[in-house]
Amino acid sequence: MGSPDGDGAPVGRPRETPTGSGGHIADEMTAMLEGRFPGLVGMRILAASAAAVTGELSVREELLAPNGYLHAATVVALADTVCGVGARLALPAEASGFTTLELKTNYLGTARSGTVTVTASLVHGGRRTQVWDATVRDGAGNPIALFRCTQLVIYPSAPQQHSSTRSILDTTEAE
């Protein structure tokens, strides 16, 4: 993920997690997505908490596969984004972030128009990992995909000690 001129520097910085509550948090989370991939494809957050998140996406031609059906990657991106919003809200206070370790999607159907929605819920919220389940539904409410992801919780790293400092500390502790 380097800059356009190839110097290897990141092209953007992580955005702060909104801290609002109620309906405002959903609007703040949607605003956080703007200008990044989820916002560019039109994802919206409808409700958000550390335990459950709901989002949606309007189906449009640019999101379809050549066969005329909603592209599978669009479904995964929507589910992963909504689970990621929940993961941000469910992070332990001392954590600095998270990243997706694993994801799996079972497709049950598809959509060609309307709005698809996803509801995600926290299944496991541990110190090192979170597991989220999500169901993506078409405009009629029929499930089109079941999604599960595991998130790795990231903590700030402790400053590395120089090896000579470490040996002094080890000797002191032994006395």
C-alpha positions in Angstrom: 0.0 0.0 0.0 2.4 2.7 -1.2 1.9 6.2 -2.4 1.2 6.8 -6.1 4.7 8.0 -6.7 6.1 4.6 -5.5 8.0 5.8 -2.4 6.3 3.2 -0.2 4.7 5.7 2.1 1.1 5.1 3.1 -1.4 7.1 1.0 -3.7 7.7 3.9 -3.9 7.7 7.7 -6.3 5.7 9.8 -9.4 7.6 10.7 -10.6 8.2 14.2 -13.4 6.0 15.5 -16.5 8.1 16.1 -17.7 8.1 19.7 -21.3 9.3 19.3 -24.3 7.4 20.5 -27.8 6.4 19.3 -28.6 7.4 15.7 -25.7 9.8 15.6 -23.1 7.1 15.7 -24.5 5.5 12.5 -24.3 8.9 10.7 -20.8 9.4 12.0 -19.7 5.9 10.9 -21.1 6.5 7.4 -19.2 9.8 7.3 -16.0 7.9 8.3 -16.4 5.7 5.2 -16.6 8.6 2.8 -13.6 8.9 0.5 -12.5 5.4 1.1 -13.6 2.2 -0.7 -16.8 1.6 1.3 -17.9 5.2 0.8 -17.0 5.1 -2.9 -19.3 2.2 -3.6 -22.1 3.7 -1.5 -22.1 1.7 1.7 -24.2 3.3 4.6 -24.4 2.4 8.3 -27.9 2.4 9.7 -27.3 1.4 13.3 -24.1 0.6 15.2 -23.0 -0.6 18.6 -20.2 -2.8 20.0 -22.5 -5.8 19.8 -24.4 -5.3 16.4 -24.2 -3.2 13.3 -26.6 -2.8 10.3 -25.6 -1.4 7.0 -26.9 -1.2 3.4 -25.9 -0.6 -0.2 -28.0 0.3 -3.2 -27.5 -2.1 -6.1 -26.5 -0.3 -9.2 -25.0 -1.4 -12.5 -21.4 -0.6 -11.6 -21.6 -3.2 -8.8 -22.8 -6.0 -11.0 -20.7 -8.8 -12.4 -20.7 -9.3 -16.2 -23.5 -11.8 -15.8 -25.9 -9.1 -14.6 -26.0 -10.2 -10.9 -24.5 -8.4 -7.9 -20.8 -9.1 -7.8 -19.8 -11.6 -5.1 -17.0 -9.2 -4.0 -19.5 -6.5 -3.4 -21.3 -8.7 -1.0 -18.1 -9.6 0.8 -17.0 -6.0 1.0 -20.4 -4.9 2.5 -20.3 -7.7 5.1 -16.7 -7.1 6.0 -17.1 -3.4 6.3 -20.1 -3.7 8.6 -18.3 -6.2 10.7 -15.3 -3.9 10.8 -17.4 -1.0 12.0 -18.5 -3.3 14.9 -15.0 -4.4 15.6 -13.8 -0.8 15.9 -16.6 -0.1 18.4 -15.9 -3.4 20.4 -12.1 -2.9 20.7 -10.7 -3.0 24.3 -9.7 0.4 25.5 -5.9 -0.4 25.4 -6.1 -1.8 21.8 -4.8 0.4 18.9 -6.7 -1.3 16.1 -7.6 -4.5 14.3 -7.3 -6.4 11.1 -9.2 -9.2 9.4 -7.5 -12.6 9.9 -10.0 -14.8 8.1 -13.4 -14.5 6.4 -15.8 -16.9 4.9 -18.9 -16.4 2.8 -21.7 -18.8 1.8 -23.8 -17.5 -1.0 -27.5 -18.4 -0.9 -28.8 -16.1 -3.7 -28.1 -12.7 -5.3 -29.7 -9.4 -6.2 -30.0 -7.4 -9.4 -31.7 -4.3 -8.1 -32.9 -2.6 -4.9 -31.0 -2.3 -1.7 -29.1 -5.1 0.1 -28.8 -4.9 3.8 -26.5 -6.6 6.2 -26.8 -7.2 9.9 -23.7 -8.2 11.8 -23.4 -9.4 15.4 -20.4 -10.0 17.7 -20.1 -13.8 18.5 -16.9 -13.6 20.4 -15.1 -10.6 21.9 -11.8 -11.7 23.4 -8.6 -9.9 24.2 -6.8 -11.1 21.1 -9.6 -11.8 18.6 -13.2 -11.0 17.7 -15.5 -13.2 15.7 -18.4 -11.6 13.8 -21.3 -13.2 12.0 -23.4 -11.4 9.3 -26.4 -12.1 7.1 -26.8 -10.2 3.9 -30.3 -9.8 2.6 -31.9 -8.7 -0.7 -34.6 -6.0 -0.8 -37.4 -8.6 -0.1 -35.6 -9.7 3.1 -34.3 -13.0 1.7 -30.9 -14.0 2.8 -28.4 -13.9 0.0 -25.2 -14.6 2.0 -24.0 -15.8 5.3 -20.6 -14.3 6.4 -18.2 -14.9 9.3 -14.9 -13.2 10.0 -12.3 -13.3 12.6 -10.6 -10.0 13.6 -7.1 -9.8 15.2 -7.0 -7.1 18.0 -3.8 -5.1 17.7 -2.1 -3.5 20.7 0.7 -0.9 20.7 4.0 -2.5 20.8 6.3 -2.0 23.8 9.5 -0.1 23.1 12.3 -2.5 22.2 15.2 -2.6 24.6 18.8 -2.7 23.4 20.3 -6.1 24.1 23.0 -4.6 26.5 20.2 -2.9 28.5 18.3 -6.1 28.6 21.3 -8.0 30.1 21.8 -5.3 32.8 18.1 -5.7 33.7 18.3 -9.5 33.8 21.4 -9.3 36.1 19.7 -6.8 38.4 16.6 -9.0 38.7 18.8 -12.0 39.6 20.4 -10.3 42.5 
